[in-house]
Every structure is written in structure tokens, then in C-alpha cells.
Amino acid sequence: MNISIIIPLLNEEESIPELAAWIRKVMENHRFTYEIIFVDDGSTDKSWEVIEQLREENPAIQGIRFRRNYGKSAALNVGFEHVQGDVVITMDADLQDSPDEIPELYKMIKEDGCDLVSGWKKKRYDNALAKNIPSKIYNATARVMTGVKLHDMNCGLKAYRNDVVKSIEVYGEMHRYIPVIAKWAGFTNIGEKVVVHQKRKFGETKFGWDRFVNGYLDLISITFVSKFGKKPMHFFGVGGTLSFLAGFIITIWLIIRKLNHAYTGDVTYRQVTDQPLFYLALLAMVFGLMLFLAGFLGEMISRSSSDRNKYIVREKKGSSPYFIQPVQPLNG
């Protein structure tokens, strides 16, 4: 199968028929073998009934329905588990992503050798204050922190090689950072394509201002987990060591000064325990010990994880272990 298309949706009964017909037209014009997987993320309208009807008209359409709303990341992750196509396309169901972009995205994966291609909505039709400006700030921050040089990290229109989506896990609200997850999984050939962004035709956006706050928190989380998930002591240990040593050195310095003043007979010098710096030093030492304990706990949790020795193998050659043929003794 050439292409699998995953479309997560929530209350999009009006846009689904037009989107399905548009995709079918593009696929048939280019003679692609394909499947469309609609993932209904707990819709309360008639979206599922529409999917069932479309399934009767087009056998390439599949539907997955959640019992409740779990979020876009969950919908994508379940879709990734079910895809069969060589190239996987993700797109939104609101008709703002154009299926006409799919052939070029497919070409960039199959012919140009990209592992992942992300769309870039260079010209947007969203509200500038509510979405465009915050989006630019968010993407600039993500580029600096992750090293993934994309202009539109959160664009829903993306293309992947099949082994990319089978090698990553998307959870929480990490769908914003799939290119980052893919890069840290070893898929570094990430491309970008300017795509057409269309005005929303039906309904209203399902995302609010809270997604920008959550986006930055998720960015910090994924940066930490990706770099220190298997070695938490490398993060907590460094901070703990620096904090403890700083507190210990200050304490020793205060004690030495006190002894020196006592030796010279200077009775005006305050007791060590009367100085605020002494308590700051103790606080730094305690804080350092707490970081160490956090690091040890992190190491114990990491070692007990089922994924502690899970690695992505790019390729293997040879199916049997190498062995030395025993030497036969000479007769006579």
C-alpha cells in the first residue's frame, strides 16, 4: 500500500464528507493505493454516523472511535498502530489542510529520502493576535531548545516513513513535538514544505489559549525526558553536587574566619550561627542532598522500566552467529 492517511477529529460532521471526497479524488488521479483512518476522539455530534456512511461508499475508509475525548496525541498514536502504508500522512479534519499537497509530500519521502516532512503554513488565515503571533514565538523557542529547524512545528499536515511512526510513541499533548521525538529516535532527515492553509469552512477551532502555556511545559518535559530519561542522575547529580559543594565551602569558610578572629582576639566577630550566610549554606547543602535523592530515585525507576533496553535498530546483516569450523584431525 502506498499511503495511509490518519485524520483525528472532534465534532467535524460537516467537513468529513467533503474531505473524504477530496482525498479520494487526489488518490485516484495519482493512482495511489491508500487507506483513510478517521479517529473519532469522542465526538458528541454525528461524526461517527457520517464515517459509517462514508465507509459503505468507499472501502478504503476505516474508523476508530474513542469512548471519550482523549486528545489529539492519543488519536494519532492509535492511528500509527493501525497504518499499513509505506508513507503515512497526518492531517486535520477541518479542511484547513489541503489533500492536494499529498502527492508532493509522498515524493519527498519516497524519492528525496526524507524520514519526515512537516508542512509550513507560511501564509495563515487565523487570527493574528490569538494564533499567528503566539505561534511564531512558540516555534522560535522550540527551534532553539530542540535544534529541529522547522518554521511550523505544530502543523497538522505531515508525512512520515512507516518505520518512523512504528518507532515512536505519542502521548499527553506531545503531538506538537513529533519531529523532535522522531529526531531523538534517530530519524534525523527531517524536511519541510510550504503548504496551503485554508480558512476554516465549518464550526470553530477546538484549541484555546491554554495550548500555548501547555505547549511550553510540554517542550520542557520532552527536552528533559529525551536527554535524561535513561540517565536522570546526570541531570540531578550535577545540580546536587554543585549545590552541596557551594554550601559546604561557604560553611568551612565561615568556620575558618571565626577561628581566625578568635585566635587574634577579635571579640566583635559574630558567631557563625548568627550569620544569615550560614543558613543559606545549610540550605544549599540540604537542597543538594535532595537533588541527589531525586537522581537515585530516577535511576531506580529507569532501571525498572520495561523500555530500559529498548533501542531502534536501523538494519542488520546476517541471520546466524559467526562460528569457527572445528579443524578435523589428519589421518595417520
C-alpha positions in Angstrom: 0.0 0.0 0.0 1.3 3.4 -0.9 -0.3 5.8 1.5 -2.1 5.7 4.9 -3.9 8.9 5.9 -4.7 9.5 9.6 -7.3 12.1 10.4 -8.1 12.7 14.1 -11.3 14.6 14.6 -13.7 16.0 17.2 -17.2 17.2 16.1 -16.5 17.6 12.4 -19.6 16.1 10.9 -20.0 18.9 8.3 -16.4 18.7 7.0 -15.8 15.0 6.9 -17.8 14.2 3.6 -16.1 16.9 1.6 -12.6 16.0 3.0 -13.1 12.3 2.2 -14.3 13.1 -1.4 -11.3 15.4 -1.9 -8.8 12.8 -0.7 -10.4 10.1 -2.9 -10.1 12.3 -6.0 -6.4 13.1 -5.3 -5.6 9.4 -4.7 -7.4 8.1 -7.8 -5.9 10.8 -10.0 -2.4 9.7 -9.0 -3.3 6.0 -8.9 -2.2 5.6 -5.3 -3.2 2.6 -3.2 -4.4 4.1 0.1 -6.4 3.9 3.3 -8.0 6.7 5.2 -8.2 6.2 9.0 -10.6 8.5 10.8 -10.1 8.6 14.5 -13.1 10.0 16.3 -11.8 11.5 19.6 -15.1 11.3 21.5 -17.3 13.4 19.2 -20.7 14.4 20.5 -22.2 15.2 17.1 -23.0 12.8 14.3 -19.3 12.5 13.1 -19.3 8.7 13.7 -22.5 8.2 11.8 -21.0 10.1 8.9 -17.9 7.9 9.0 -20.0 4.8 8.9 -21.9 6.1 5.9 -18.7 7.0 4.1 -17.2 3.6 4.8 -20.1 2.0 2.9 -19.3 4.2 -0.1 -15.5 3.8 0.0 -13.9 0.6 1.4 -10.6 2.4 1.8 -12.1 4.3 4.7 -11.6 3.0 8.2 -12.9 4.3 11.5 -11.7 4.2 15.1 -14.0 5.6 17.8 -12.9 6.5 21.4 -15.4 6.2 24.2 -14.4 9.7 25.4 -12.2 12.6 24.4 -8.5 11.6 25.0 -6.8 14.3 22.9 -5.1 14.6 19.5 -1.9 12.7 20.7 -3.9 9.6 21.7 -5.8 9.7 18.4 -2.5 9.9 16.4 -0.8 7.2 18.4 -3.7 4.7 17.9 -3.7 5.6 14.2 0.0 5.0 14.0 -0.6 1.5 15.4 -3.0 0.6 12.6 -1.4 2.1 9.5 -0.1 -0.2 6.7 1.1 2.2 4.0 4.7 2.9 3.1 4.1 6.6 3.7 1.9 7.9 6.5 0.1 11.3 6.1 -1.5 13.1 9.1 -3.9 15.9 8.5 -6.7 17.7 10.4 -10.4 17.2 9.6 -11.4 20.9 9.4 -10.5 21.3 5.7 -7.7 23.8 6.5 -5.1 21.2 5.3 -5.3 20.5 1.5 -5.1 16.9 0.3 -3.6 18.3 -3.0 -0.3 18.5 -1.0 -0.2 14.8 -0.5 1.5 13.7 -3.8 4.4 16.1 -3.3 4.8 15.0 0.4 4.8 11.4 -0.8 7.5 12.2 -3.4 9.7 13.9 -0.7 9.6 10.7 1.4 10.0 8.1 -1.4 12.3 9.9 -3.8 14.1 12.6 -1.7 14.8 10.2 1.2 13.2 12.2 4.0 12.2 10.4 7.1 9.6 13.0 8.0 8.3 16.1 6.2 6.4 18.8 8.1 4.1 21.3 6.5 4.7 25.0 6.9 1.7 27.2 6.7 3.6 30.3 5.6 0.5 32.3 4.9 -2.1 31.7 7.5 -5.8 32.7 7.7 -6.0 32.6 11.5 -6.4 35.5 13.9 -3.0 37.2 14.1 -3.2 38.1 17.8 -4.8 34.8 19.0 -2.8 32.3 16.9 -0.2 33.7 14.5 2.0 35.8 16.8 2.0 33.3 19.7 2.7 30.5 17.1 5.8 32.4 15.8 7.1 32.9 19.3 6.5 29.3 20.2 8.1 27.9 17.1 11.2 30.1 17.6 11.6 28.9 21.1 11.2 25.2 20.0 13.8 25.6 17.3 16.4 27.0 19.9 15.7 24.3 22.5 15.4 21.3 20.3 17.7 22.0 17.4 14.9 21.0 14.9 14.8 23.8 12.4 11.1 23.9 11.4 9.0 27.0 11.0 5.7 25.4 11.9 6.3 22.6 14.4 2.6 22.1 15.2 1.4 21.9 11.6 -1.1 19.0 11.4 -0.1 18.2 7.8 2.9 15.9 7.9 4.3 12.9 6.1 6.3 10.0 7.6 8.0 6.9 6.5 6.2 3.9 8.0 9.1 2.8 10.2 9.1 6.3 11.8 5.6 6.1 13.2 6.1 2.5 14.3 9.2 3.5 16.3 7.8 6.4 18.3 5.2 6.9 21.0 3.0 9.9 21.2 1.2 10.7 24.5 -0.2 13.5 26.6 -0.1 16.5 24.2 3.2 15.6 22.6 1.8 15.6 19.1 3.2 19.2 18.8 6.7 17.7 19.1 6.6 14.6 16.9 9.5 15.9 14.7 11.5 16.3 18.0 10.5 12.8 19.1 11.5 11.4 15.7 14.8 13.2 15.7 15.8 11.8 19.1 14.7 8.3 18.0 17.4 8.6 15.3 15.3 9.8 12.3 17.3 13.0 11.5 16.4 13.6 7.9 13.6 16.0 8.5 12.2 18.1 5.7 9.8 21.0 5.4 7.3 22.0 2.7 5.3 25.2 2.3 1.7 24.2 2.2 -1.6 26.0 1.5 -3.5 27.0 4.6 -7.2 27.4 4.1 -9.9 29.2 6.1 -12.0 27.1 8.4 -15.2 26.3 6.5 -17.3 24.8 9.2 -17.5 25.0 13.0 -15.0 26.6 15.4 -11.4 25.8 16.4 -11.1 23.2 19.3 -8.0 24.9 20.7 -7.7 27.8 23.1 -5.0 30.0 24.7 -4.2 27.2 27.2 -2.4 25.3 24.4 0.4 27.8 24.3 1.0 27.5 28.1 0.8 23.7 27.9 3.0 23.7 24.8 5.9 25.3 26.6 5.5 23.0 29.6 5.5 20.0 27.2 8.6 21.4 25.5 10.5 21.4 28.8 9.2 17.9 29.6 10.2 16.4 26.3 13.6 18.0 26.3 14.3 16.6 29.8 12.9 13.2 29.1 14.7 12.8 25.8 18.1 13.9 27.1 18.0 12.4 30.6 15.2 9.8 30.6 17.7 6.9 30.7 20.3 8.7 32.9 18.5 11.0 35.4 21.5 11.1 37.7 23.4 13.0 35.1 20.9 15.9 35.5 20.1 15.8 39.2 23.7 14.7 40.2 25.4 17.7 38.6 23.0 20.2 40.3 23.1 18.3 43.6 26.9 18.3 43.5 27.3 22.0 42.7 24.7 23.0 45.4 26.2 20.8 48.1 29.8 21.8 47.4 28.8 25.5 47.4 27.1 25.2 50.7 29.9 23.1 52.2 32.7 25.5 51.1 30.8 28.5 52.5 30.3 26.7 55.8 34.0 25.8 56.1 35.0 29.4 55.1 32.7 30.8 57.9 34.2 28.5 60.4 37.8 29.3 59.4 37.1 33.0 59.7 35.5 32.5 63.1 38.6 30.6 64.3 40.9 33.2 62.9 39.1 36.0 64.6 39.1 34.0 67.9 42.8 33.4 67.6 43.5 37.2 67.1 41.3 38.1 69.9 38.7 40.0 67.9 35.6 39.7 70.1 33.4 41.8 67.8 33.1 39.0 65.3 29.6 37.4 65.3 29.0 33.7 66.0 28.8 31.5 62.9 25.2 30.6 63.7 24.3 34.3 64.0 25.1 34.9 60.3 22.4 34.6 57.6 25.0 33.2 55.2 25.5 30.2 57.4 21.8 29.2 57.0 21.9 29.8 53.3 24.9 27.5 53.1 23.0 24.8 55.1 20.0 25.3 52.8 22.3 24.7 49.7 23.7 21.5 51.2 20.2 20.2 52.0 19.0 21.1 48.6 22.0 19.3 47.0 21.2 16.2 49.0 17.6 16.3 47.9 18.7 16.5 44.2 20.9 13.5 44.8 18.0 11.6 46.2 15.8 12.6 43.3 18.6 11.3 41.0 18.8 8.0 42.8 15.0 7.5 42.7 15.1 8.4 39.0 17.8 5.8 38.3 15.8 3.1 40.2 12.6 3.9 38.2 14.6 4.0 35.0 16.2 0.6 35.6 12.9 -1.0 36.4 11.3 0.4 33.2 10.4 -2.1 30.5 11.9 0.3 27.9 15.3 0.5 29.6 17.0 -1.7 26.9 14.7 -0.8 24.0 16.7 0.5 21.1 15.8 1.2 17.5 17.9 -0.9 15.1 18.4 0.6 11.7 19.5 -2.5 9.8 21.0 -6.0 10.4 23.1 -8.1 8.1 23.4 -11.9 8.6 21.0 -14.1 10.4 23.2 -16.6 12.2 26.0 -16.2 14.7 29.6 -16.4 13.4 31.3 -19.6 14.3 34.7 -21.3 13.7 34.6 -24.5 11.9 36.5 -27.1 14.0 39.7 -28.4 12.5 39.5 -32.1 11.5 42.4 -34.3 12.7 44.6 -35.7 10.0 44.5 -39.4 9.5 47.7 -41.2 10.1 
